[in-house]
Amino acid sequence: MKWKVTLSDLNFDQHEQKIVSQVIQNKWLTMGEMVKKLERNFANFLGVKHAFAVSSGTAALHLSLRALNIKTEDEVLVPSLTFVASANAILYVGAKPVFVDITGLSDLNLSCDDLENKITPKTKAIMVVHYGGYLADMERIKKIAKKHNLFVIEDAAHAIGAKFKLKMAGGIGDIGCFSFFSNKNMATGEGGMVVTNRDKFAQKIRLLRSHGMTSMTWDRHKGHAYSYDVTELGYNYRMTEMNAALGIEQLKKLRSSNRKRKSLIKIYVENLEGTKGLSIPFLNYPRDSAFHLFPIILDQDVNREKFMDFLKRAKIQTSIHYPPIHKFSYYRKNFKESENHLPSTEYVGGHEVTLPLHPLLKKEDILFVCDKIKEILPQVRS
Ligand SMILES: Cc1ncc(COP(=O)(O)O)c(C=O)c1O
């Protein structure tokens, strides 16, 4: 399918081409100078003490849970309206994801009231997801965490660059996790980052990222070490130099591309607000955003499949964020459905549509999408 308006796109130019060629010329392909530079730049950008480049956002989440020593019998609170990786990572360490509902149709981030209700003596951590880049209520979440002695992991996969007072998304909780998957605000194909201000967690993440080894191939290459010990059961979650090189260039563009995303959302809102048959979440949202997604929620009487199909025929690519995790077969098989009373999540899961949003879009593209939406909506209401 040749789309006229794609959901996301890569904001790449000759800078990305040049830096990747440089890696090939350097003949060092993993965990070298590029990775070190990306980690340094990312830590400075976020204002955090430690940043570790990893092979994916999922790896980042897994490492964060291992670093906090979350294990079997522990419970971790997480929204169900997120990408499945958030909950899968909790299962990787043998802990139980306890699903929290979202606040409502105008705020798709987790509900702090539901969060508090679901705390038990087994709860060890809260995994916050900043949906679509919109910061969750970190002030209240941190207060709840402090009161109940819980760790806070931020799944900031959507929220690179969103500000919270003097901090930034990912740098607010105990550990922050990022994804640089191809559709993210900063894209390296596959890749991610784990950040923390706590030395103890940093030390563990550094070890676990590379098999629990006490020295790296790079150190040995540079003559800093001859051998190594293995002190933890770790993984190969290392980032390649090509991915890191792309990340260095992408990070330089992040502020301006997030601004562009914001201005495109403004055009969407100006043209869609008040349209019969849909509502727009996060309007007048009180916190910052990285503007990763532009979600709309269709009214109950609108047939989503027909709506999306019409847009597809107009060559407009759309998506759903997200089919709720607790409804997936694997989760239904392994967890009691009766434990999951998540009415707002289920409504949004059944009625949300994500519209195209990326920094290469033009005003005409957005106006075209809005016109098509207004054309189809009266035809797909029952
Ligand atoms: C909210 C969220 N968490 C985690 C991930 C996992 O990241 P990755 O695909 O880099 O493993 C994603 C990315 O798709 C995501 O959107």
Ligand as a Chemical Component Dictionary entry (heavy atoms), coordinates in Angstrom:
data_LIG
# 
_chem_comp.id                   LIG 
_chem_comp.type                 NON-POLYMER 
_chem_comp.pdbx_formal_charge   0 
_chem_comp.three_letter_code    LIG 
# 
loop_
_chem_comp_atom.comp_id 
_chem_comp_atom.atom_id 
_chem_comp_atom.alt_atom_id 
_chem_comp_atom.type_symbol 
_chem_comp_atom.charge 
_chem_comp_atom.model_Cartn_x 
_chem_comp_atom.model_Cartn_y 
_chem_comp_atom.model_Cartn_z 
_chem_comp_atom.pdbx_ordinal 
LIG C1 C1 C 0 4.796  2.367  25.837 1  
LIG C2 C2 C 0 5.850  1.460  25.284 2  
LIG N1 N1 N 0 6.580  0.723  26.134 3  
LIG C3 C3 C 0 7.554  -0.097 25.692 4  
LIG C4 C4 C 0 7.844  -0.227 24.354 5  
LIG C5 C5 C 0 8.871  -1.213 23.906 6  
LIG O1 O1 O 0 9.913  -0.644 23.212 7  
LIG P1 P1 P 0 10.710 -1.488 22.101 8  
LIG O2 O2 O 0 9.807  -1.689 20.940 9  
LIG O3 O3 O 0 11.874 -0.575 21.771 10 
LIG O4 O4 O 0 11.150 -2.748 22.734 11 
LIG C6 C6 C 0 7.117  0.555  23.435 12 
LIG C7 C7 C 0 7.455  0.536  22.012 13 
LIG O5 O5 O 0 6.991  0.107  21.089 14 
LIG C8 C8 C 0 6.086  1.394  23.901 15 
LIG O6 O6 O 0 5.338  2.114  23.058 16 
# 
loop_
_chem_comp_bond.comp_id 
_chem_comp_bond.atom_id_1 
_chem_comp_bond.atom_id_2 
_chem_comp_bond.value_order 
_chem_comp_bond.pdbx_ordinal 
LIG C1 C2 SING 1  
LIG C2 N1 SING 2  
LIG C2 C8 DOUB 3  
LIG N1 C3 DOUB 4  
LIG C3 C4 SING 5  
LIG C4 C5 SING 6  
LIG C4 C6 DOUB 7  
LIG C5 O1 SING 8  
LIG O1 P1 SING 9  
LIG P1 O2 DOUB 10 
LIG P1 O3 SING 11 
LIG P1 O4 SING 12 
LIG C6 C7 SING 13 
LIG C6 C8 SING 14 
LIG C7 O5 DOUB 15 
LIG C8 O6 SING 16 
# 
